[in-house]
C-alpha cells in the first residue's frame, strides 16, 4: 500500500478505551512520549487494536500549533 502521508510515527499501544462511538488509543512513541488518537470504535475493532501491540500513527493535518513554557 502506498500512502501520501509523510508523518508516520511508530509506537506501541499502551491503552485502548472505548466510549460509545469513539475509542481513545494511547501510543507510546518513545522517550516518555504518549500520542493519543481518537478514532471510531468501529475502526479500532476493525483494526483489532490491542494493548501491547506495535502500531503506526499516520498524521496528516492542515495546521500545527506549538506551545512553549
N, CA and C atoms as an extended XYZ file, in Angstrom:
207
Properties=species:S:1:pos:R:3:atomname:S:1:resname:S:1:resid:I:1 pbc="F F F"
N         0.826       -1.171        0.000 N   UNK     1
C         0.000        0.000        0.000 CA  UNK     1
C         0.879        1.247        0.000 C   UNK     1
N         0.565        2.195       -0.864 N   UNK     2
C         1.266        3.472       -0.879 CA  UNK     2
C         0.362        4.518       -0.250 C   UNK     2
N         0.975        5.416        0.528 N   UNK     3
C         0.227        6.472        1.195 CA  UNK     3
C         0.843        7.825        0.886 C   UNK     3
N         0.022        8.860        0.869 N   UNK     4
C         0.539       10.207        0.654 CA  UNK     4
C         1.034       10.821        1.964 C   UNK     4
N         0.633       10.250        3.082 N   UNK     5
C         1.022       10.770        4.390 CA  UNK     5
C         2.524       10.611        4.603 C   UNK     5
N         3.184       11.668        5.016 N   UNK     6
C         4.630       11.629        5.244 CA  UNK     6
C         4.988       11.557        6.727 C   UNK     6
N         4.039       11.897        7.591 N   UNK     7
C         4.293       11.881        9.035 CA  UNK     7
C         3.778       10.578        9.624 C   UNK     7
N         4.665        9.597        9.708 N   UNK     8
C         4.309        8.285       10.234 CA  UNK     8
C         5.149        8.042       11.482 C   UNK     8
N         4.443        7.790       12.602 N   UNK     9
C         5.113        7.586       13.886 CA  UNK     9
C         4.833        6.162       14.347 C   UNK     9
N         5.904        5.404       14.605 N   UNK    10
C         5.756        4.033       15.086 CA  UNK    10
C         5.777        4.020       16.606 C   UNK    10
N         4.973        3.131       17.185 N   UNK    11
C         4.935        3.032       18.633 CA  UNK    11
C         4.253        1.760       19.082 C   UNK    11
N         3.959        1.717       20.391 N   UNK    12
C         3.309        0.559       21.000 CA  UNK    12
C         2.039        1.030       21.704 C   UNK    12
N         0.933        0.330       21.501 N   UNK    13
C        -0.329        0.675       22.140 CA  UNK    13
C        -0.205        0.411       23.641 C   UNK    13
N        -0.485        1.443       24.443 N   UNK    14
C        -0.416        1.290       25.895 CA  UNK    14
C        -1.794        1.307       26.545 C   UNK    14
N        -2.822        1.774       25.813 N   UNK    15
C        -4.169        1.795       26.382 CA  UNK    15
C        -5.187        1.994       25.262 C   UNK    15
N        -6.320        1.311       25.388 N   UNK    16
C        -7.439        1.492       24.469 CA  UNK    16
C        -8.695        1.609       25.322 C   UNK    16
N        -9.397        2.723       25.191 N   UNK    17
C       -10.643        2.921       25.927 CA  UNK    17
C       -11.747        3.266       24.941 C   UNK    17
N       -12.762        2.403       24.886 N   UNK    18
C       -13.914        2.672       24.030 CA  UNK    18
C       -14.983        3.372       24.852 C   UNK    18
N       -15.599        4.387       24.255 N   UNK    19
C       -16.665        5.137       24.915 CA  UNK    19
C       -17.736        5.440       23.877 C   UNK    19
N       -18.667        4.542       23.753 N   UNK    20
C       -19.726        4.723       22.761 CA  UNK    20
C       -19.197        4.585       21.348 C   UNK    20
N       -19.387        5.637       20.552 N   UNK    21
C       -18.980        5.601       19.153 CA  UNK    21
C       -17.490        5.824       18.945 C   UNK    21
N       -16.788        6.313       19.970 N   UNK    22
C       -15.377        6.676       19.817 CA  UNK    22
C       -14.482        5.810       20.702 C   UNK    22
N       -13.226        5.706       20.296 N   UNK    23
C       -12.217        4.985       21.075 CA  UNK    23
C       -10.989        5.875       21.200 C   UNK    23
N       -10.397        5.889       22.382 N   UNK    24
C        -9.172        6.653       22.629 CA  UNK    24
C        -8.027        5.648       22.696 C   UNK    24
N        -7.073        5.789       21.789 N   UNK    25
C        -5.932        4.876       21.711 CA  UNK    25
C        -4.673        5.653       22.102 C   UNK    25
N        -4.005        5.206       23.168 N   UNK    26
C        -2.769        5.846       23.599 CA  UNK    26
C        -1.592        5.019       23.106 C   UNK    26
N        -0.615        5.718       22.500 N   UNK    27
C         0.529        5.050       21.872 CA  UNK    27
C         1.815        5.613       22.452 C   UNK    27
N         2.666        4.730       22.968 N   UNK    28
C         3.988        5.137       23.446 CA  UNK    28
C         4.906        5.211       22.238 C   UNK    28
N         5.347        6.434       21.912 N   UNK    29
C         6.193        6.636       20.739 CA  UNK    29
C         7.668        6.792       21.120 C   UNK    29
N         7.998        6.513       22.375 N   UNK    30
C         9.384        6.543       22.827 CA  UNK    30
C         9.739        7.783       23.618 C   UNK    30
N        10.808        7.657       24.379 N   UNK    31
C        11.327        8.761       25.188 CA  UNK    31
C        10.280        9.368       26.105 C   UNK    31
N         9.372        8.547       26.613 N   UNK    32
C         8.341        9.028       27.528 CA  UNK    32
C         7.217        9.799       26.863 C   UNK    32
N         7.134        9.767       25.555 N   UNK    33
C         6.095       10.498       24.825 CA  UNK    33
C         4.921        9.586       24.484 C   UNK    33
N         3.725       10.054       24.837 N   UNK    34
C         2.500        9.318       24.542 CA  UNK    34
C         1.687       10.120       23.544 C   UNK    34
N         1.319        9.501       22.443 N   UNK    35
C         0.464       10.108       21.436 CA  UNK    35
C        -0.931        9.528       21.643 C   UNK    35
N        -1.957       10.363       21.640 N   UNK    36
C        -3.329        9.893       21.807 CA  UNK    36
C        -4.102       10.111       20.515 C   UNK    36
N        -4.722        9.046       20.022 N   UNK    37
C        -5.534        9.117       18.810 CA  UNK    37
C        -6.982        8.831       19.173 C   UNK    37
N        -7.892        9.650       18.648 N   UNK    38
C        -9.317        9.411       18.811 CA  UNK    38
C        -9.834        8.894       17.470 C   UNK    38
N       -10.341        7.671       17.484 N   UNK    39
C       -10.865        7.046       16.275 CA  UNK    39
C       -12.247        6.481       16.601 C   UNK    39
N       -12.988        6.088       15.591 N   UNK    40
C       -14.275        5.462       15.875 CA  UNK    40
C       -14.034        4.090       16.509 C   UNK    40
N       -14.970        3.685       17.350 N   UNK    41
C       -14.877        2.354       17.965 CA  UNK    41
C       -14.881        1.280       16.887 C   UNK    41
N       -15.647        1.507       15.835 N   UNK    42
C       -15.703        0.553       14.722 CA  UNK    42
C       -14.338        0.394       14.061 C   UNK    42
N       -13.619        1.519       13.861 N   UNK    43
C       -12.284        1.454       13.252 CA  UNK    43
C       -11.321        0.693       14.159 C   UNK    43
N       -11.379        0.967       15.465 N   UNK    44
C       -10.497        0.271       16.413 CA  UNK    44
C       -10.766       -1.236       16.392 C   UNK    44
N       -12.035       -1.603       16.326 N   UNK    45
C       -12.391       -3.031       16.273 CA  UNK    45
C       -11.958       -3.653       14.950 C   UNK    45
N       -12.195       -2.949       13.841 N   UNK    46
C       -11.812       -3.471       12.518 CA  UNK    46
C       -10.309       -3.709       12.440 C   UNK    46
N        -9.527       -2.804       13.041 N   UNK    47
C        -8.070       -2.956       13.042 CA  UNK    47
C        -7.602       -3.967       14.085 C   UNK    47
N        -8.467       -4.293       15.038 N   UNK    48
C        -8.085       -5.224       16.101 CA  UNK    48
C        -7.045       -4.621       17.031 C   UNK    48
N        -7.180       -3.321       17.324 N   UNK    49
C        -6.197       -2.615       18.160 CA  UNK    49
C        -6.237       -3.174       19.579 C   UNK    49
N        -5.059       -3.607       20.067 N   UNK    50
C        -4.946       -4.190       21.402 CA  UNK    50
C        -3.729       -3.630       22.124 C   UNK    50
N        -3.856       -3.493       23.432 N   UNK    51
C        -2.741       -3.040       24.265 CA  UNK    51
C        -1.544       -3.968       24.090 C   UNK    51
N        -0.360       -3.370       23.970 N   UNK    52
C         0.876       -4.137       23.877 CA  UNK    52
C         1.365       -4.392       22.470 C   UNK    52
N         0.544       -4.116       21.474 N   UNK    53
C         0.979       -4.398       20.109 CA  UNK    53
C         1.600       -3.167       19.451 C   UNK    53
N         2.427       -3.428       18.440 N   UNK    54
C         3.035       -2.349       17.669 CA  UNK    54
C         1.989       -1.765       16.729 C   UNK    54
N         2.102       -0.442       16.509 N   UNK    55
C         1.144        0.240       15.646 CA  UNK    55
C         1.818        1.462       15.036 C   UNK    55
N         1.286        1.941       13.945 N   UNK    56
C         1.768        3.176       13.319 CA  UNK    56
C         0.665        4.213       13.369 C   UNK    56
N         1.019        5.430       13.728 N   UNK    57
C         0.092        6.557       13.667 CA  UNK    57
C         0.467        7.371       12.438 C   UNK    57
N        -0.501        7.605       11.577 N   UNK    58
C        -0.280        8.402       10.375 CA  UNK    58
C        -0.941        9.752       10.607 C   UNK    58
N        -0.141       10.810       10.523 N   UNK    59
C        -0.633       12.139       10.873 CA  UNK    59
C        -0.653       13.024        9.638 C   UNK    59
N        -1.826       13.540        9.331 N   UNK    60
C        -1.971       14.473        8.222 CA  UNK    60
C        -2.860       15.606        8.732 C   UNK    60
N        -2.313       16.783        8.783 N   UNK    61
C        -3.053       17.919        9.324 CA  UNK    61
C        -2.848       19.143        8.445 C   UNK    61
N        -3.834       20.016        8.455 N   UNK    62
C        -3.717       21.252        7.686 CA  UNK    62
C        -3.063       22.353        8.505 C   UNK    62
N        -2.989       22.146        9.821 N   UNK    63
C        -2.315       23.142       10.670 CA  UNK    63
C        -1.691       22.453       11.865 C   UNK    63
N        -0.646       23.054       12.377 N   UNK    64
C         0.036       22.555       13.570 CA  UNK    64
C         0.212       23.735       14.512 C   UNK    64
N        -0.148       23.539       15.772 N   UNK    65
C         0.034       24.572       16.787 CA  UNK    65
C         1.175       24.171       17.701 C   UNK    65
N         1.956       25.117       18.098 N   UNK    66
C         3.070       24.868       19.011 CA  UNK    66
C         2.868       25.657       20.300 C   UNK    66
N         3.376       25.128       21.389 N   UNK    67
C         3.347       25.829       22.662 CA  UNK    67
C         4.689       25.704       23.339 C   UNK    67
N         5.027       26.700       24.130 N   UNK    68
C         6.317       26.690       24.812 CA  UNK    68
C         6.147       27.294       26.192 C   UNK    68
N         6.735       26.626       27.174 N   UNK    69
C         6.689       27.140       28.545 CA  UNK    69
C         7.925       27.941       28.851 C   UNK    69
